Each structure stands twice: as structure tokens, then as C-alpha cells.
Amino acid sequence: MTAPATDGSSVPTLDPEAVMAAAGPGLDLVTTWTRAVDRWVAALFARAVGADPTTAAVAPPPSGIALLAVGGYGRGQLCPASDLDLLLLHAKAIDAKPIAEALWYPIWDAGVKLGHSVRTPKDALGLAADDLDTATALLDVRLLAGDPLLADALAREAAAQWEKRGKRWLGKLADSVAARHAKADEVAFLLEPDLKLARGGLRDIHAVRWAERARQVLLDDDHASIDEAEADLLAVRAELHRASGRTSDVLTLDQQDAVAEALGVDGGADGLMAMVAERARTVAWRSDETWHRVRAMLAGPSWSMGGRPREIGPGLELRDREVHLTAAADPATDPAIALRAAAAAARLETRIDRASLERLAAETTAFGDPWPAGAREALVDLLSVGPAAIAQIEALDQVGVWLRLLPLWAPVRNRPQRNAYHRFTVDRHLLETATGTVEMIDTVDRPDLLVLGGLLHDIGKGRPGDHTEVGMELVAVLGPQMGLDADDTATLVDMVRHHLLLPDVATRRDLDDPATAEGVAARVGSLRTLRLLHGLTVADSQATGPAAWGSWKAGLVTTLVERTAVVLGAAPGGETALPFPSAEHRALLAARQQRVQGEGEVLTVVAPDRPGLLRRVAGAVALHDLGVLAVDAISSDDGWALERITVEPPSSDPVPWARVTASVEAALDGRLALRARLAERARTHRPRNRIRSAHQAPNEVRFDNEASRHATVVEVHATDALGLLERICRALGEMDLDVRSAKVQTLGDRVVDAFYVRGPDGAKLTDEAHLREVERSLLHALDSE
């Protein structure tokens, strides 16, 4: 397709919509798009050199100048939003500037992102001699138009130069990969992975292929696995570009359904993300193995520790800085040796050598029922090494041993958690939790149960039914198989049953109400289980993601644990949170003077008590993008109220209290058009949580009249939004309810707000019809805005 040019000739054009509409899914889209762009730029080249674009394919190519695709385009892996990387190669005698301008400007005019260069072969090779990006780009050159002899000569010389300096380039490549991994997360375990640059992504595939061109560093069985992974990840990337129309390679939640449908993946978005995780794990592991061999090769003889192999356990020895199975090892009769080998490798910060892994894959037998002696201890020992154990478990998983030993792992393997609160897939979350419990081991008398609880607390996910109830059933069966007695099995089941108890109560209930600790004590039953749950809560929360844990939440959980421990018979310890109200609060209230004061992350407001007081304060705070974590309130008999609001700033910067308190004072005095300002702010507000769940859960209201002796707890589950607390308080105020305290918990893009309320008569809400009207008021406020 062409358009008239100002000089009377025609400028070839590209119709992306038509090309993508005609292309099939995945790799067919890549091929179709690449060919269409090939034809377009070749026609542009023909026009630039003065040839007829319509006959350029049959005309003799011009001599001394060639247009080359390099990098990803050179590999024929062009996705719809990929950069177009072009090299205009020319002999020294040819003035390439006017040709380049005639090429680049139409491409820019078409809105295509262009990476371009104009060089002689000598210049290109000279730059490639020292610059890694240029050197690797020239390993993937492809002639689009022009002089084939010139292009072929450059490709041959660039490859020869790369191979000649292979050892030097391998070191630079290894350093480049390590630096990228240090800044990037992993494709396999993220909710929204970067398919190209994250660990396990397409760039890792390119890197090991470049390394293979320098020296043969891949093993025979690496090639097929990497080829398969590349095909699938490239197909997903292509469909992501088609669905989103953006250049980003981040597979966001809102695009996963469309990509899955385009590729016809079974299981929709969940199936797609499981496939992406599987392929990325393969790439990451084989890439790590490759760079380990590269480092060893570059180090030469100094890599070996020298001398004879050193025995490090029954059937295991350390040789050449790797853990090896000895000739006497027998995984068929001693399957737990796989776990012992992994633990040894983790402690020594090395790996199990590839041949030993292959032996384990071929010879390891299942544990059976019951597990063989020492198997449970070996599992606990491995996990107790800490985070270093995860890489060794991944190696066992890659060769099929982990699932053989722990078959109930299959449903959680690669299972995505389509919730912005969670950072990892279920299986990775469980490993992060189990290995993270090492920080809390000194706080419990049964570290083995703490570690196993971390590994199994979410094991019910991926199966039909409530994951907690399913997990309890699985653990009740697994415990005796592992060799635990009835009491230990019951404790482990309780850890699964109550793994969310402490964080939920700490962030949703009033810790100063004695009923709170008493209720937790009744459910937990013993100090041992309480301490184990505390350790599990810390590790579980830290493994969930940054939104799940912080100093505020940690303090609440610790306070709840210590108060519950006293109920269960422990001696009183130090309190981590001051009770409310304190003597200082009572003195402020008795002064009967309006006061708005901000310090640290706490806002204290003293004002005449009246309906809507908390709503006004919450709205003013929201205007400054401050999240509200907790609200406590007291009132005096003479009509004054004090509210303590714990806030969360959007960044590490100090809270701008001068501006915040000025807004609060204006709102209290009726000098701030609060609802109008919130509506204006909402139009330009960037959500605190960038990641939004693709399938939003409905808003929900729950009532609890057992959690407190003096108030009804109203829980509001809703999607996070600017001014949400103000809207909820407005709805509660319209029902003449008095909010005594509130706790706010943000779970990714969802919030759970808990309000301790009393009716106009100062009592709990016990009338069912009244509760239904409160629910109607709250849902209307949430759904209508």
C-alpha cells in the first residue's frame, strides 16, 4: 500500500490493523507481522535508493549498501509493538546520509519506534569489538534489502569476532545477566510479570544463546526445553501487544483473559499464567545452570577446591564446589537423600551437580505411607536452612523429584493468585513462608512444626472448596504419614485452621476490648499453638507482599499475642502499643478546646461531639492521599470528643501535617466543600495500588455482635478508592450510628474496614431489620459512587 510523496513518487505505508486482523494467534502473528514489516521497509529502501518499490524484488540489488534487521527483528521475532532495529550498512565510498533520511522519516511518521544506525562494516565491527549490546545485535543480523555480499560479509566477520573473543564476552554477558537479575523480579512467580526482562524471560533465552555462540555452554537436553519455552513466551508477548496496543511487555491482570482467549489456553487466565510460570521456571533454572558452568569455566583450575572429594554426609560428597552423590548412594532405597543433598547445597551456597540430579530423577522412589525414617527430619532440615533452600528445591522440582516426594504439591504448583495482595504463585509463596520462619524459630518450642506449618498452611489452594478446610483435611492425613503423633498432627491442623486468625483480628478488632484477646484464646487453646501461629503469621505476611506487613501491623499482632498469652496463663509482658485512651488523651478531652494535631503518623482531633465528625476528618485526610489504618474515639459526658487517627503516607516522605491539619480544621468549621473536593480529586487521583484485580469481588457488609461486649462490629469489604472511609462514615451517620473505633486493612486493591458502632440509644444493634437497613445504606454508598 502506497501514498503519494511530495516528489511525485509513492511512499510505501504499513497498515497495522489490517496485518493483525489477517494474522493467526501467537507465533503466526509474529511471523505475519515480521513479513509485513519486511516488505514495507524493503519498499522504503527501494524508494530511498531511487528504485521502483513495486519492482524492487526482481531488480538487481544495489551494490555497496544494504539494509539489515538486527537484534530481535533480525531474529524474525518482531511483535506488533516491538522496536524496529535497523542498520543501514554502506561501503565507505557511498554517501548514505540522504538514503538514511529517506528511510527513517517515513518510519517515524508512521509512529513506529525506531532504533537505527548508519555504519560502514569497519565501523560496525569496531564498535562491536568493545560494546556488548552492539556485539550481540550483530549476531542476529538479517538482510532486508540491498547488497547481499556486504551483509553476508558483516555477519561472518561479526560471528568470527565474537567467537574469537568468546571468553571475554562470556564474562561480560554473565555480569550483565547478574546485574539485570539484581534489579528484576521473576516471571514465574509474579502476578504481573515482565515477559522480556525479568528473570526467566525472553532476554535470558537470548543471553544463553549468545553464550552458546561464544562457547558451547548448553547441555544437550537444554536446547529443546529452551526452544519450547521461547516459542510459548514469544506467543504470549505477541498477543499481549495485540490486546493492549502498548509497547509494554508487562502481562497485566487486565490483559490476561484476552491473551488466554487469543491463544486458546485451557483454564483461561489461570491456565495462561500457569503455563507462563512453567516456561519461565524452565528458562530461569537452565539459565542459572548455564551461567554457573560459565563461571566455573572462566575461573579455570582455581574453581576446583583441589585435593580429594570431601564427604559431607551419607552418600554425599563435595567435589569441584558442587554436591555429588557418591557411588554408594542409593536413591531407590533412600529417597530422602534428595532432600539431604539439597540441604547440603543450600548450606554450602552451591548446587547439586547436574549428573547427580539426573541420577536422582532416574532413581528416587516415592516416600510412600508411612514416610521412611528420617524423611520428615530431612525435609525440616532443608527448609530450616532459610531462603537459600528455595533454589535447591527448584532444582529438585525441575527434574521431577519434588513432586515425587510430595505429590500433594501438584495442585499448588505454578498456581497464580489473582489478587493484587499476593506477590507470588501459591507454591512459591509456601516456600517463601516456610523458609522465612527461620526468623521466628527462637520464639517457639517446636521449630519443626513451625517450618511444616509454613510449608502447608495454604496447601488446600487449587482444589475445590474452601482452601483452609481442604488444607486441614490434607494435613490431618499427611501428619501421620510423616510420622507425627496425634497431638502434633492436631497442632499442625490448627495452624492451618487459624493461619489468618491473628492478622485478621489484630487489624479488624479493638485490642483494648478484653473480649478480643479472650476470643482468640478460646479459639487457639494453648500457648504453644499461639506462639506457633505468631511465627507463622510473621513469615506468611512477609512472604505475601509489601502490602501485607509493616511496623504498624507487626505491632498490632505482637500486642494481640501478648494479651492473649496472658489470658492463656502467661506472665504479663511489656506492651508494644499504648492503651487508648491514655491519661494524655483524657487531659486533652477535659480541656474542652478544639485541637487538631499531627505528629509522626498519628492525627489527634479534639472537637465538639456531633454526627459526622469522623466523616469530616476522614474526608479531609483523604484529600492528601493519606491512607487511614486505625481510628479510636472517646467522648465526654459534656459533649466533646477525641479521635486518634493512625495514617499511612503514600511514600517515605514525612506527612505534611501543616497542610493536613489546615484541611481538617476547615472541614470541622464547615469551610471546606468536602464532597466536591473529593470528587475533583478522584478524577485525577492515581490509585495507591497500581495493580488492580481483573475480577473484582462484590462489595459486602458483615456484622459481628460477639466480638465486643459493648458494640456491634460492622465489617465493610470493598474495592479501595479515594474517600472510601468518608463515604462509609457518611452512610453510618445517616443511620444515626456512633462510631467508637475503626480498623482499616488494605489487601492489595481491596479493603476490610471494621467499625465498632452503637445505636442512638448507646447499645448494640440487635434488631435484624435495623441491621439490614444499615447494610442497605452502606452498599448504596459503595455501589453508587
C-alpha positions in Angstrom: 0.0 0.0 0.0 1.5 3.4 -1.0 0.8 7.1 -0.7 1.8 10.0 -2.9 5.1 11.7 -2.0 5.9 15.3 -2.5 8.4 14.4 -5.2 5.8 12.7 -7.3 6.8 9.1 -6.3 4.9 7.0 -3.7 5.7 6.4 -0.1 5.0 2.8 0.9 2.8 2.6 4.0 2.0 -0.1 6.6 -1.5 -0.9 7.8 -1.0 -2.5 11.2 -4.7 -3.1 11.8 -5.1 -5.0 8.5 -2.0 -7.0 9.2 -3.1 -8.0 12.7 -6.6 -8.8 11.6 -5.3 -11.2 9.0 -2.8 -12.9 11.3 -3.5 -16.0 13.3 -2.7 -16.4 17.0 0.7 -16.3 18.8 3.6 -17.2 16.6 1.6 -16.7 13.4 1.1 -13.1 14.4 4.9 -12.8 14.9 5.6 -14.3 11.5 2.9 -12.3 9.7 3.9 -9.0 11.3 7.6 -9.6 10.7 7.0 -10.3 7.0 4.7 -7.3 6.6 7.3 -5.0 8.1 10.0 -6.6 6.0 8.0 -5.8 2.8 7.4 -2.3 4.0 10.9 -1.3 4.9 12.3 -3.0 1.8 10.0 -0.9 -0.3 11.1 2.2 1.6 14.7 1.3 0.9 14.0 0.8 -2.8 12.4 4.2 -3.0 15.3 5.7 -1.0 17.9 4.4 -3.4 15.9 5.5 -6.4 14.4 2.2 -7.4 10.8 1.4 -8.2 9.3 -0.1 -4.9 6.9 -2.3 -6.9 9.7 -4.0 -8.9 12.5 -3.9 -6.2 12.0 -7.6 -5.5 13.0 -8.6 -9.0 15.5 -5.9 -9.8 19.3 -6.4 -9.1 20.1 -5.2 -5.6 22.2 -2.0 -5.4 25.9 -2.5 -4.7 27.7 -1.2 -1.6 24.7 -0.5 0.6 22.3 -2.8 2.5 19.5 -2.5 5.0 19.8 -5.0 7.8 17.4 -6.1 10.6 19.3 -6.5 13.9 18.5 -7.8 17.4 15.0 -9.2 17.8 13.9 -8.0 14.4 17.0 -9.8 13.0 15.8 -13.0 14.7 12.5 -12.6 13.0 10.8 -12.1 16.4 9.0 -8.9 15.8 5.9 -8.3 17.9 3.3 -5.6 17.0 4.7 -3.1 19.5 8.4 -4.0 19.3 11.0 -1.5 18.4 12.3 -1.6 14.8 16.1 -2.1 15.0 17.7 -1.3 11.6 21.3 -0.9 10.4 22.0 0.9 7.2 25.3 -0.7 6.1 27.3 1.0 3.4 30.7 1.0 1.7 33.0 3.8 2.6 32.6 5.4 -0.8 28.9 5.8 -0.6 27.2 8.8 1.0 24.4 7.1 3.0 23.0 10.2 4.7 20.3 11.1 2.1 19.3 7.4 1.9 19.0 7.2 5.7 16.9 10.3 5.9 14.6 8.9 3.2 14.3 5.7 5.2 13.9 7.0 8.8 11.4 9.8 8.3 8.6 7.7 6.8 9.1 5.2 9.7 8.9 7.9 12.3 5.9 9.4 10.5 4.1 6.0 10.8 4.5 6.2 14.6 6.9 3.2 14.7 9.5 3.3 17.4 12.8 3.1 15.6 16.3 2.1 16.7 18.6 3.0 13.8 22.3 3.3 12.9 24.3 4.0 9.8 27.7 2.4 9.6 30.4 1.0 7.4 31.4 -2.6 8.0 34.6 -1.4 9.6 32.8 1.0 11.9 30.2 -1.7 12.9 32.8 -4.3 13.7 35.0 -1.7 15.6 32.1 -0.8 17.8 31.2 -4.5 18.3 34.7 -5.2 19.5 34.1 -3.3 22.7 30.3 -2.8 23.1 28.3 -5.8 24.3 24.9 -4.5 23.0 26.4 -3.9 19.5 28.2 -7.2 19.5 25.1 -9.2 20.4 22.9 -7.3 18.0 25.3 -8.2 15.1 24.9 -11.9 16.0 21.3 -11.7 14.8 21.6 -9.7 11.5 19.3 -10.4 8.6 19.3 -8.8 5.1 16.1 -6.9 4.2 17.2 -5.2 1.0 20.4 -4.2 -0.8 23.8 -5.8 -1.3 23.8 -9.4 -0.1 27.6 -9.7 -0.3 28.1 -6.7 2.0 25.6 -8.1 4.5 26.9 -11.7 4.4 30.5 -10.4 5.0 29.4 -8.5 8.1 27.5 -11.4 9.5 30.5 -13.7 9.1 33.1 -11.3 10.5 30.9 -10.4 13.4 30.4 -14.0 14.3 34.1 -14.8 14.0 35.0 -11.8 16.1 32.5 -12.9 18.8 33.9 -16.4 18.8 37.5 -15.3 18.8 36.9 -13.1 21.9 34.4 -15.6 23.4 35.9 -15.9 26.8 35.9 -12.2 27.3 32.4 -11.8 26.1 31.2 -14.6 28.4 32.4 -12.8 31.4 30.6 -9.6 30.3 27.5 -11.5 29.5 27.5 -13.2 32.9 27.9 -9.9 34.6 25.2 -8.3 32.5 22.7 -11.0 33.4 23.6 -10.9 37.1 23.1 -7.1 37.1 19.7 -7.4 35.4 18.5 -10.1 37.7 19.5 -8.0 40.7 17.0 -5.3 39.6 14.3 -7.5 38.2 11.8 -9.9 39.7 10.9 -13.4 38.3 8.5 -14.0 35.5 7.4 -17.3 37.0 6.1 -16.1 40.4 4.8 -12.6 39.8 1.2 -11.5 39.4 2.1 -9.2 36.5 5.4 -10.4 35.0 7.7 -8.6 32.6 8.0 -11.3 29.8 11.1 -9.8 28.4 13.5 -8.5 31.0 12.5 -10.3 34.3 14.3 -13.4 35.4 13.2 -16.4 33.3 12.0 -14.2 30.4 13.0 -13.8 26.8 16.2 -11.9 27.5 17.6 -14.8 29.5 17.0 -17.0 26.5 18.8 -14.6 24.2 21.7 -14.4 26.6 22.3 -18.2 26.9 22.0 -18.4 23.1 24.7 -15.7 22.7 26.8 -17.5 25.2 26.4 -20.7 23.2 27.7 -18.8 20.1 30.9 -17.9 22.1 31.4 -21.4 23.5 29.3 -24.5 23.7 27.9 -24.0 27.2 24.4 -25.6 26.9 23.9 -29.2 27.6 22.1 -31.5 25.1 18.8 -31.6 26.9 18.8 -27.8 27.4 18.1 -26.9 23.7 14.6 -28.5 23.3 13.4 -27.1 26.6 14.6 -23.6 25.9 13.2 -23.7 22.4 9.8 -24.7 23.7 9.8 -22.0 26.4 10.8 -19.4 23.9 8.0 -20.3 21.5 5.4 -20.0 24.2 6.7 -16.8 25.8 7.0 -15.2 22.4 3.5 -16.1 21.5 2.2 -14.6 24.8 4.2 -11.4 24.2 2.8 -11.1 20.7 -0.8 -11.4 21.8 -0.1 -9.0 24.7 1.0 -6.4 22.2 -2.1 -7.1 20.1 -4.5 -6.9 23.0 -3.0 -3.9 24.7 -1.7 -1.8 21.8 1.2 -0.8 24.0 4.9 -1.3 23.9 5.0 -2.6 27.5 6.0 -6.3 27.9 4.4 -6.5 31.4 1.5 -9.0 31.3 -1.0 -7.1 33.4 -4.0 -8.6 35.1 -6.5 -6.7 32.8 -4.9 -8.3 29.7 -4.5 -11.9 30.8 -8.0 -13.0 29.9 -7.7 -11.6 26.4 -4.3 -13.2 25.8 -5.5 -16.5 27.1 -8.6 -16.4 24.8 -6.5 -15.5 21.8 -4.1 -18.4 22.4 -6.9 -20.8 23.2 -5.3 -21.7 26.6 -7.3 -24.2 28.7 -8.3 -22.7 32.0 -8.4 -19.1 30.8 -6.2 -16.6 32.6 -5.2 -19.1 35.3 -4.1 -21.6 32.7 -2.2 -18.9 30.9 -0.3 -17.8 34.0 0.4 -21.4 35.0 1.9 -22.0 31.5 4.0 -18.8 31.7 5.2 -19.8 35.1 6.2 -23.3 33.9 8.1 -22.0 30.9 9.8 -19.2 32.9 10.9 -21.6 35.6 12.5 -23.8 33.0 14.3 -20.8 31.5 15.4 -19.5 34.8 16.8 -22.8 36.1 18.6 -23.7 32.9 19.9 -20.2 32.6 21.3 -20.4 36.2 22.8 -23.8 35.5 24.4 -22.4 32.3 25.9 -19.3 34.0 27.2 -21.5 36.8 29.1 -23.6 34.3 30.3 -20.4 32.6 31.7 -19.0 35.8 33.4 -22.3 36.5 35.0 -22.3 33.0 36.1 -18.7 33.3 37.7 -19.4 36.7 39.7 -22.3 35.3 41.5 -24.8 37.6 41.1 -22.4 40.6 37.4 -23.3 40.6 38.2 -26.7 42.0 38.9 -26.9 45.7 41.7 -29.2 44.9 42.6 -32.5 46.7 40.3 -35.4 47.2 36.5 -35.1 47.4 35.2 -34.4 50.9 32.4 -36.4 52.5 29.6 -34.2 53.7 27.0 -36.8 54.7 26.0 -40.4 54.0 26.1 -40.9 50.2 27.1 -37.2 49.6 30.4 -35.6 48.8 31.6 -32.1 47.9 33.7 -32.1 44.7 34.6 -29.2 42.5 32.5 -27.0 44.7 29.3 -29.0 43.9 27.4 -31.6 45.9 27.7 -35.0 44.3 26.1 -38.4 45.0 28.7 -41.0 45.8 28.8 -44.3 44.0 27.4 -45.9 47.2 24.3 -43.6 47.3 21.1 -45.4 46.5 18.1 -43.0 46.0 15.8 -46.1 45.3 16.1 -47.3 49.0 17.0 -43.9 50.5 14.8 -41.3 48.7 15.4 -38.7 51.5 18.9 -38.4 50.1 17.5 -35.9 47.6 16.4 -33.6 50.5 19.8 -34.1 52.3 21.7 -33.2 49.1 19.6 -30.1 48.6 20.1 -29.0 52.3 23.9 -29.5 51.9 24.0 -27.5 48.7 21.9 -24.7 50.3 24.2 -24.5 53.4 27.4 -24.5 51.3 25.9 -21.9 48.9 26.5 -24.2 45.9 24.3 -26.6 43.9 23.8 -30.3 43.2 25.8 -31.2 40.2 23.8 -32.0 37.0 24.8 -35.7 36.8 23.7 -36.2 40.4 20.4 -34.5 39.6 19.9 -36.9 36.7 20.6 -39.8 39.0 18.0 -38.5 41.5 15.5 -38.1 38.7 16.0 -41.6 37.5 16.4 -43.5 40.7 14.5 -41.7 43.5 11.4 -43.5 44.7 8.3 -42.0 46.3 8.2 -41.8 50.1 5.1 -43.9 50.4 2.9 -44.4 53.5 4.4 -44.1 56.1 7.4 -42.0 55.1 10.8 -43.7 55.6 12.7 -43.0 58.8 14.4 -39.6 58.7 12.4 -38.3 55.7 10.4 -35.7 57.7 13.6 -34.6 59.6 15.3 -34.2 56.2 12.5 -32.0 54.9 12.5 -29.8 58.0 16.3 -29.6 57.9 16.2 -28.4 54.3 13.6 -25.7 54.9 15.3 -24.6 58.1 18.4 -23.5 56.1 16.3 -20.5 55.1 15.7 -18.8 51.7 18.8 -20.4 50.2 16.8 -23.7 50.2 14.4 -22.4 47.6 16.8 -22.6 44.7 17.7 -26.2 45.6 14.0 -27.2 45.8 13.6 -25.6 42.4 16.3 -27.9 41.1 14.6 -31.0 42.5 11.3 -29.7 41.1 12.8 -29.2 37.6 13.9 -32.8 37.4 10.6 -34.2 38.8 11.9 -35.3 42.2 10.0 -32.7 44.4 6.6 -33.8 43.2 7.5 -37.4 43.6 8.3 -36.9 47.2 5.4 -34.5 47.9 2.6 -35.4 45.5 0.0 -33.2 47.2 2.1 -30.3 45.9 0.8 -30.7 42.4 -2.4 -28.5 42.6 -0.4 -25.6 44.0 2.5 -25.8 41.6 2.6 -22.8 39.3 -0.9 -21.8 40.6 -1.4 -18.0 40.3 -3.1 -16.0 42.9 -5.2 -13.5 41.0 -5.2 -11.0 43.8 -3.1 -7.8 44.0 -2.4 -8.5 47.6 -0.2 -11.5 46.7 3.2 -11.3 45.1 3.9 -14.9 44.3 2.3 -18.0 42.9 0.9 -20.4 45.6 3.9 -22.8 45.5 6.5 -20.0 45.7 4.5 -18.3 48.5 4.6 -21.6 50.5 8.3 -22.0 50.1 9.0 -18.3 51.0 6.8 -18.7 54.1 8.4 -22.0 55.2 12.0 -20.8 54.7 11.1 -17.4 56.2 10.0 -19.0 59.5 13.7 -19.3 60.4 13.5 -15.7 61.7 10.9 -16.8 64.3 12.3 -20.2 65.3 13.8 -19.0 68.6 10.3 -17.9 69.7 8.7 -21.4 69.7 9.5 -24.7 71.4 8.7 -26.8 68.3 10.6 -25.3 65.3 9.8 -28.4 63.2 6.1 -27.7 63.5 6.6 -24.0 62.7 8.5 -24.9 59.5 6.0 -27.5 58.4 3.1 -25.1 59.1 4.7 -22.6 56.8 5.0 -25.1 54.1 1.5 -26.4 54.4 -0.7 -23.5 55.5 -2.1 -22.9 52.0 -1.8 -26.4 50.7 -5.6 -26.5 50.1 -5.4 -23.9 47.4 -6.0 -25.2 43.8 -8.6 -27.8 45.0 -12.4 -27.4 45.1 -13.8 -26.0 48.3 -12.6 -23.6 51.0 -8.8 -23.8 50.9 -8.5 -23.7 54.7 -10.9 -26.6 55.3 -9.4 -28.6 52.4 -5.9 -27.9 53.8 -6.9 -29.1 57.3 -8.1 -32.4 55.8 -4.9 -32.9 53.8 -2.7 -32.2 56.8 -4.7 -34.5 59.0 -3.8 -37.3 56.6 -0.2 -36.2 55.9 0.8 -35.7 59.5 0.6 -39.5 60.5 2.2 -40.4 57.1 5.2 -38.1 58.0 5.4 -39.8 61.4 3.8 -37.1 63.6 1.8 -38.3 66.6 -1.8 -37.4 67.2 -1.1 -34.3 69.3 1.5 -32.9 66.8 -0.8 -33.6 63.9 -3.7 -31.8 65.7 -1.4 -28.8 66.3 -0.4 -28.7 62.6 -4.1 -28.9 61.6 -4.8 -26.0 64.0 -2.1 -23.9 62.4 -3.8 -24.4 59.0 -7.2 -23.7 60.5 -6.1 -20.5 62.2 -3.3 -19.2 59.9 -5.3 -16.0 59.2 -6.6 -15.5 62.7 -4.0 -13.3 64.3 -3.6 -10.8 61.4 -7.4 -10.6 60.8 -8.2 -10.0 64.5 -5.3 -7.6 65.1 -6.2 -5.4 62.2 -10.0 -5.6 62.4 -10.8 -5.7 66.1 -10.3 -3.4 69.1 -7.3 -4.7 71.0 -8.2 -2.7 74.1 -11.5 -4.6 74.4 -10.8 -7.6 76.7 -13.2 -9.7 74.7 -10.8 -9.6 71.8 -7.9 -11.5 73.5 -10.4 -13.7 75.3 -12.0 -14.7 71.9 -8.6 -15.5 70.4 -7.5 -17.5 73.4 -10.7 -19.6 73.2 -10.0 -20.5 69.6 -6.3 -21.1 69.9 -6.5 -23.2 73.1 -2.8 -23.2 74.1 0.3 -21.1 74.5 2.2 -23.5 72.2 -0.2 -23.0 69.3 -0.4 -19.3 69.9 3.4 -18.9 69.6 3.5 -21.1 66.5 0.7 -19.0 64.9 2.6 -15.9 65.7 5.7 -17.2 63.9 3.6 -18.4 61.0 1.8 -15.0 60.8 5.1 -13.1 60.5 6.5 -15.4 57.8 3.2 -15.7 55.9 2.7 -11.9 55.9 6.3 -11.2 54.8 6.0 -13.8 52.0 2.7 -12.3 50.8 4.0 -9.0 49.7 4.9 -5.5 50.9 1.2 -4.5 51.5 0.8 -7.4 53.9 3.3 -6.5 56.6 4.8 -3.4 58.2 5.7 -2.0 61.6 2.1 -0.9 62.3 0.7 -4.4 61.6 3.6 -6.1 63.3 2.9 -4.1 66.5 -0.8 -4.9 66.5 -0.1 -8.6 66.0 2.5 -8.7 68.8 0.2 -6.8 71.1 -2.6 -9.2 70.4 -0.3 -12.2 71.0 1.0 -10.9 74.3 -2.5 -10.1 75.6 -3.8 -13.4 74.5 -0.9 -15.2 76.1 -1.8 -13.6 79.5 -5.4 -15.0 79.1 -3.8 -18.4 78.5 -1.8 -18.2 81.7 1.5 -16.5 80.7 3.0 -13.8 82.9 2.2 -10.3 81.7 4.9 -8.8 79.5 5.7 -5.4 78.0 3.1 -3.8 75.9 4.1 -2.8 72.4 1.0 -0.5 71.9 -0.2 2.1 74.5 -3.8 1.6 75.5 -6.4 4.0 74.4 -7.4 6.3 75.9 -4.2 7.3 77.7 -4.0 9.9 80.5 -2.8 12.4 78.0 -5.9 11.8 75.8 -8.2 12.3 78.8 -6.5 15.5 79.7 -6.9 16.8 76.2 -10.6 15.9 76.2 -11.1 17.6 79.6 -9.6 20.9 78.3 -12.7 21.4 76.1 -10.8 23.2 73.4 -10.8 22.3 69.7 -7.5 20.9 68.7 -6.0 19.3 65.5 -2.5 18.0 65.9 -0.4 15.7 63.7 2.8 14.0 64.9 4.6 11.1 63.3 1.8 9.1 61.7 -0.9 10.0 64.2 -3.5 12.7 63.9 -5.3 13.7 67.1 -8.5 15.7 66.9 -10.5 17.2 69.8 -13.8 18.8 68.8 -17.4 19.2 69.9 -19.1 15.8 69.5 -21.6 15.8 66.8 -22.8 13.5 64.0 -20.4 13.3 61.0 -17.3 14.3 63.0 -15.3 11.3 61.8 -16.6 11.7 58.2 -15.3 15.2 58.0 -11.9 14.3 59.4 -11.6 11.2 57.1 -12.5 13.2 54.0 -10.0 15.9 54.8 -7.3 13.3 55.3 -8.2 11.6 52.0 -7.6 14.8 50.1 -3.9 14.5 51.0 -3.7 10.8 49.8 -3.1 9.5 53.3 -4.4 6.0 54.0 -6.2 5.5 57.3 -5.1 2.5 59.3 -7.0 2.9 62.5 -9.4 5.2 64.3 -10.0 5.3 68.0 -12.6 7.6 69.6 -13.8 8.6 73.1 -16.4 11.2 74.1 -17.1 13.0 77.4 -20.4 13.5 79.1 -20.3 17.2 78.4 -20.4 16.8 74.6 -16.7 16.7 73.5 -15.0 14.0 71.5 -11.4 12.9 70.9 -10.4 10.9 67.8 -7.0 9.3 67.2 -6.4 8.5 63.6 -3.3 6.5 62.5 -2.4 7.3 58.9 -0.2 5.8 56.2 1.6 8.2 54.0 1.9 7.4 50.2 5.7 7.5 50.3 8.6 7.6 52.7 8.3 11.3 53.0 7.1 12.8 56.3 3.4 13.6 56.5 2.8 17.3 55.5 1.0 17.9 58.8 0.6 21.7 58.3 -1.5 21.2 55.2 -3.3 18.2 56.5 -4.3 19.9 59.8 -5.4 23.1 57.9 -7.8 20.9 55.8 -9.1 19.1 58.8 -9.8 22.4 60.7 -11.6 23.8 57.6 -13.7 20.7 57.4 -14.6 20.9 61.0 -15.6 24.5 60.7 -17.7 24.0 57.6 -15.3 25.9 55.4 -14.4 23.1 53.0 -16.6 21.8 50.2 -15.6 18.3 51.1 -17.7 16.1 48.8 -17.0 18.4 45.8 -13.2 18.4 46.5 -13.2 14.6 46.9 -15.0 14.2 43.5 -12.5 16.6 41.8 -9.5 14.8 43.4 -10.9 11.4 42.3 -10.8 12.4 38.7 -7.0 12.9 38.8 -6.2 10.5 41.6 -3.7 7.7 40.9 -4.6 4.6 42.9 -2.3 3.8 45.8 -2.2 0.2 44.5 -1.3 0.2 40.7 -2.2 -3.4 40.3 -6.0 -4.0 40.1 -7.6 -7.4 40.3 -9.0 -8.4 36.9 -12.2 -9.9 38.6 -13.4 -7.6 41.4 -15.2 -9.2 44.3 -18.5 -7.7 45.1 -18.8 -5.2 48.0 -20.0 -6.9 51.2 -21.1 -5.9 54.7 -20.8 -8.3 57.7 -22.0 -7.9 61.3 -20.5 -9.4 64.5 -22.2 -9.0 67.8 -19.9 -11.4 69.6 -16.5 -9.6 69.3 -17.3 -6.9 71.8 -19.5 -6.6 74.9 -20.4 -3.0 74.2 -20.6 -2.5 70.4 -21.5 -4.1 67.2 -18.7 -4.7 64.7 -19.6 -3.8 61.2 -17.1 -5.1 58.6 -17.1 -3.5 55.1 -15.3 -5.4 52.4 -14.9 -3.2 49.3 -12.6 -2.1 46.4 -10.2 0.6 47.6 -11.0 4.1 46.4 -10.2 7.7 47.3 -12.5 8.9 50.0 -13.9 5.4 50.8 -13.8 5.9 54.5 -15.7 9.2 54.2 -18.4 7.6 52.2 -18.8 4.7 54.8 -18.9 7.2 57.7 -21.5 9.2 55.9 -23.7 6.2 55.4 -23.2 5.2 59.1 -24.0 8.7 60.2 -27.2 8.7 58.1 -28.3 5.7 60.2 -27.5 7.7 63.4 -24.8 5.2 64.4 -22.0 6.3 66.7 -18.5 5.0 65.6 -16.4 4.3 68.6 -13.4 2.9 66.8 -12.4 1.6 63.4 -9.7 -0.5 61.9 -8.8 -0.3 58.2 -6.8 -3.1 56.4 -5.8 -2.7 52.8 -5.4 -6.0 50.9 -3.9 -5.0 47.6 -6.8 -3.2 45.9 -9.4 -4.4 48.5 -10.0 -3.0 51.9 -11.6 -4.5 55.0 -12.9 -1.7 57.3 -14.1 -2.7 60.7 -16.2 -0.2 62.7 -17.3 -0.6 66.4 -20.7 1.1 66.4 -23.5 1.8 68.8 -27.0 2.9 68.1 -28.7 6.2 69.1 -29.5 4.6 72.5 -25.8 3.7 73.1 -26.4 -0.1 72.8 -25.5 -2.8 70.3 -27.5 -3.2 67.1 -29.6 -6.3 67.8 -32.7 -5.8 65.6 -32.4 -7.8 62.4 -34.4 -5.3 60.4 -32.2 -2.4 61.6 -29.1 -4.4 60.6 -30.5 -4.9 57.1 -31.1 -1.2 56.7 -27.6 -0.4 57.8 -26.3 -2.9 55.2 -28.5 -1.3 52.5 -27.2 2.2 53.4 -23.6 1.1 53.2 -23.9 -0.9 50.0 -25.7 2.0 48.3 -22.9 4.4 49.4 -20.3 2.0 48.0 -22.0 0.9 44.8 -23.4 4.3 43.7 -20.0 6.1 43.7 
